[in-house]
């Protein structure tokens, strides 16, 4: 029965042979029609192979079907691969549909060219040919267009998920900001309370040693209050959007060495080592004042919390567009579940740590008069938060490596040629 049907459709097989010989011409005509269509704008950069993509395989399937032989490929699967290619190339769904319409318009024109006088194809063969053309067109639509639409829905779902993630991160940043401010206000109240108590005690009769110790407490808390007020004023200015960049060319290596030398007496007073290593001359185009503020905040944090060991400041030219500043200390790191630790968690580097933190023995100091009368938990993280905000302003990348009781490394990658604020 199949043999008889095959014999009846020999004319369709001859048409298939004709279309094979016309394959290159057919593909060229398809490309020409698409190039001439003003609705299509995504194909101009394609090579011939890229433009044809899976269409030659679809034409092979049509060839098999016209000859009543089984194709070796599934047309729906082949068409889905074609839709994926067009999706990855930035096609709109409308452009994919128009391309397929042009392809089958060219095929119908080739059939008409083969039999212009309606003498080579009888009714049964002509019906078979057009039925297979329509069938392949349906398969191509089902495969490429429906799969393309699935890809678009997946992309939309991913975009919604990304927006939700960004919203969650925004809420987290807002929460951390409130935590920083809450801890800062608490620390200010604590410092003022300690100073008030010490001031009142200093008025009562006491030994000269106790009076000296009370003055030490007052001075230490005055310094703490001053530093916190400066940080809060910096924070307020940044949050108000009042910070702008003043771009100039300067030697950042000389600036860093000068700032390190300025704080060296404070490090020596605390019996800490302070090393600075980097090129003597590193010319950059950036905001000198903002870099000073970043380094001041980081050095202040390192000096304030490091009790043994030391601090290492290093800088280097990373490539033509970036230079790196690193501040590493042997301090206690950040305790878990504190605002600072949560903040640091967001700035962990993508790669494995490169820091070599020196493990130091932890010794609990003997209680003193100050310990009995003063329990001041100074604000954690606000200085780092200010540094992060300045880095965002300067489009610099900041990451932190920190482990409790081991140490902290802050690494910042700045632009060598800073762009002004938009």
N, C-alpha and C positions, 0 to 999 in steps of 0.2 A: 504493500500500500504506500509506504514511504517512498519506494522506488518510483512508483507511478507518479506520485506527487512531485518528486524531483525532476522527472522527465517533463512534466507539464510546465515546470518553472525554469526551464533552461534559459529562457530569455532574461529572467532576472539574474541568473548566473553570468550571462554575457554582460549585462549592465554592471555587475560587480567588477568584472574584469576591466571594463571601461573606466570605472571610477578609480581602480588601482593605478591605471596608467596616468590618470589625471590628478593623482594625489598632490603632487607639488603645486600644480596650477590651482587646485582647489584651496590649499592652505594659503597660497599667496593672495588669492581673491578675498579670502576671509580676512586676512590682515589688512588689505586695502580698504575693505568696507568698514572695518573698525576704525582705521586711521581717519577715514573721512567723516565719521560720525562725531558731531560736536558734543554728544552726550557722554562720550568716553574720553577720559583724560588720564587714566592710570597706566597706559600700556606703552607710552613713548620710550621708556628706558629699557624695555625688554629686548633681549636678544631673540633670534628666531626660535631657538629651542625653548626659551622661557615662555614666549608667547604661546607656542603650540601646546606645551605642557602635555596633558593626557589626551588631547584631541586625536592624535594619530592612533592611539589604542582604541578609542571609541569608533574610529573609522574601520579599524580591523574587525571590531565586533559587528558592525553593519555588514561588512563583507561576508563574514561567516553566516550571518542570518539570511542574507539574500541568497546564499548558496545552500541553505538548509543544513549547515553544519554547526556543531556546538562550539561557541566561543570559549577560549581558554581563560577569559577574565569576566568578572561580574561587572556589568556596566554601571550599576549603582555605586559600587565600591570605587571604581575608577573615577567616576564623576565626583565622589566625595573628596578624593585626593586633589582633583582639579579645583574644587571649591576651597579647600584648605590652602592651596597655592595662591589663589586670588585673594583670599582673606589676608594671608601673610604679606601680600604685596600692597595692601592698603586699598583694595577695591571696595566700592560701595555695592550693596546687593543689587541695586538697579543696573550697575555696569555689568555685573556677571550675567544677569538675565538678557541684557541687550546683546552681549557677545554671543550667547547661545542662539538667540534669534537670528543673528547674522550668519552663524555657521550653518544652520539648517536652511536658511534662505539660499545660500550658495549651493548646498546639496540639491535642493529642489531645482535650482537653475541648471545644474549639471545633468539631472535626469531629463529635463526638458531639452537640453542641448543634445543628448544622446538620441532622443526620439522626437524631433521637431514636427514630423508629419504624422505621428501616432500610428506608425506602421511596424515598429520593431517590438512593441510590447502589446500583447493582447490584453483583454479585460482582466483575466485572471492574474497575469504577471504584473500588470500595472497596479492592481489592487494589492498584491503581495508587496510590491516595492513601497508604495505609500503607507501601507500598514506598518512595515518595519521602520520606515522613517519616523512615523508618529510614535511608535513604541520606543525607539531609541531616544527621541526627544523627551518623552515622559521619564525615561530612566535617568537621563542627564539632569532634568529638572529635579527629580526626587533626590538624586545623589548629591549634586552640587549645591542647589539652593537650600534644601532642607538642612544639610550639614552646615552650610554657611550660617544659616539662621541659628542653629544650635551653638555655634562658636560665638556668635554675637550675644546670645543670651548668657553664655558662660562668662564672657567678658564683662557684661553688665553686672552679673552677680559678684564677680571679683572686684569691680569698681565700687559696688555698694559695700563690700566687706572692707575694702581699703579705706573708704570714707568713715566707716564705723570705727576702724582701728585708729584713724587720725583723731576722731572725736574723743575716743577713750584716752588717747595720749594727752589731748588738750585738757581733759578733766583731771588727769593725773598731775600734769604740770601745775594746774591751778591749785590742786590740793597741796602739792609740795610747796608752792609759793606761800600759801596760807600757813603751812607748818613752819617755814623759815621765819615768817613775820611773828608768829605766835611765840616761837622759841626766843627770838630776839627781844620781844617785849618782856618776856619772862626774865631774861638775863638782865635787861636794864633795871627792872624792878628789884631783882635780887642784888645787883650791884649797889643801887641806891640804898637799899635796906641795910646792907653791910656797912656802907659808909656812914649812914645815920647812926647805927648802933655803935660803931667805932668812935664816932665823934662824941656821942654822949658818954661813952666810957672814958674817953680821954679827959673829960672834965672832972671826973671823980678822982680822989686821991689814989695814986698808984705809984709804983716804982718807976724809975727812969727807963728800965728795960721794957716794962709793959707799955709805957707811953710810946717808946720807939717802935715797938711791934705794932701798936695800933696805927701809927702814922704810916708804917709800911703797908698795912692793909688798905688804908685810905688811898694811898698813892697808886697801889696796884689796881684797885677798882676804878680810880679815876682814869687810868690808862685804858682799861677795858671799856669803860663807858665811852671815852673819846673814840676809840676804834670802831665800836659798834655804831655810834652816831654817824661817823664818816661812811661806814658801809651802807647804812640805811639811806643816807642822802644820795649816795651813788645809785643805789637801787631805785629810789624814787625818780631820779632823773632819767634812768634808763627806761623804766616803766612808762614814764610820761612821753617817751619818744623825743626827748630833747637832745640826745646824743647824736652828733654828726662827726664825720671823718674829716680830718685835715691832712690831706695826702702830700707828703714831701719825700724826697730821696735823702737817705741818711745811712750811716754805718751802724747797723743794729748790734754788731759784735762789740763795738766800743760802748754802746749804751748799756748792754747787759753787764759787761765787766764793771762799769762805773756803779751800777745799782748794787751789784754783789758786794763791791768794796764798801759801799755805804752801810750795808747791814752787817758787815763782818764783825764790828765791835759787839753787836748784840749777840751774835753766835758765840764769840769768844767768852762773853760774860756768862753764857749758859754752858760753856765748856763743850761746844759742838764744833765739829769740823765743817768748813764751808768751802767747797771746791767749785771752780768755774772752768769749763773746758769748751773750746770752740775756736773757730777762725778769728784772728784779730780783726780782719776786715771782711765784712759781709754786707754789701750794699743792697738795700731794699727800697722799694717805693711803697710807703705805708704811713700809718698814723703813729707817730712817735709817742704821743701822750697815752694813747690807748694801750700800746704795748707796755709802757711803763706801769700803767694801772694793773694790767694782767699779772705782770711779774711781781709787783708789790703785794698784791693779794695772795699769790701763791707762796711767796717767800714768808709773808706774815703767818699764813696757816702752818707752813712747815716749821718755822721757828717756835710758834706758840705750842705745838703739840709734840715736838720731838724732844725727848729728855736725854737720850743717849745716842751716840753715834754721830751722825751728821747729815748734811744736805749736799746734794750734787746738782749743779745747774749745767746743762750742756745745750749747745745749739749747733746746727749744721745746715748746709744747703742740700736739700733733698733732690731737687731737679731744677729744670729751667723755670718752673712756675711756682714751686713751693720751698719754704724753709721750715725747719722744725726747732721748737724750743721744748726742753724737757726739764722738769724739776722733780728730783727723787729724794725722799727722806727715809730715815730709819725710825719713824715714829710709830705710834700704836695702830695706825690704820683706822678704819671706820667700824664701829661696833654695829652689829646686826640690828635691824628693825629701828634704826634712827633715821630722821629725815635725810641726813647726809648720806647714809648708806643706800637709801632708796634712790637718791639722786645719782650717786656713783654707779649704781647698777645700770642706769640708762646710758652710761658713757663708757662701758667696757669695750675694749678693742675687739674687732672681728677676729683677729688672729690670736695665736697663743701668746702668753706674756713673754716679754723680752727682758723684764726687770729682774735684777739679781738683788733681792732684799736680804740684808744681813740679819740673821736671827740673833736677838740680844736677850740676855737674861732679864727677867722682870723682878725688880726689887721694890717692895712696898716701903716708902719712906716712913720714918718714925713720926708719930703725931706731934703737931706743934700747936701753939696757941691759935695760929691762923686757921688750922684745920678744924679746931673745935668751934670757932665762931664764924667760919665762912664755908659755905657750900655753894659755890658759884659754878653752874654749868653754863659755860659760854656757848654762844650760838654756833651750831655746827651747820655747815653747808651754805650759809648766806654768801660768804666770800666766793665759794666755788660757783654759786648761782650767778653772781655778778660777773665772774670771769666767763661763764657760759654765754651770758647775754651779750657781752662785748664780742665774744667769738662769733656769735650769730650776726652781729652788726658788721663784722669784718669778713664774714664768710670764711672763717677759719674752722678747721676740724679739731675737736677736742676729745680725747679719750683718757680714761683713768684706770690704773691697775692698783688695787688696794687689798690688803689682807690684814685682819686684826692681829695686833701685836707683832707685825712684821714690817710694814712700811707702805708708802704710797708713791706712785709714779704718775705724774700728770704730763701728758704729751700733747702739744698743740702744733698743728700744721698751718702756717700762715701763707697767704699769697705773697710772692716776691714782688709782684707789681699789682698793688691794691687798686681795685676799682672804686671810684667815689660812690657815695650813696646815691641811689636813684631818686 
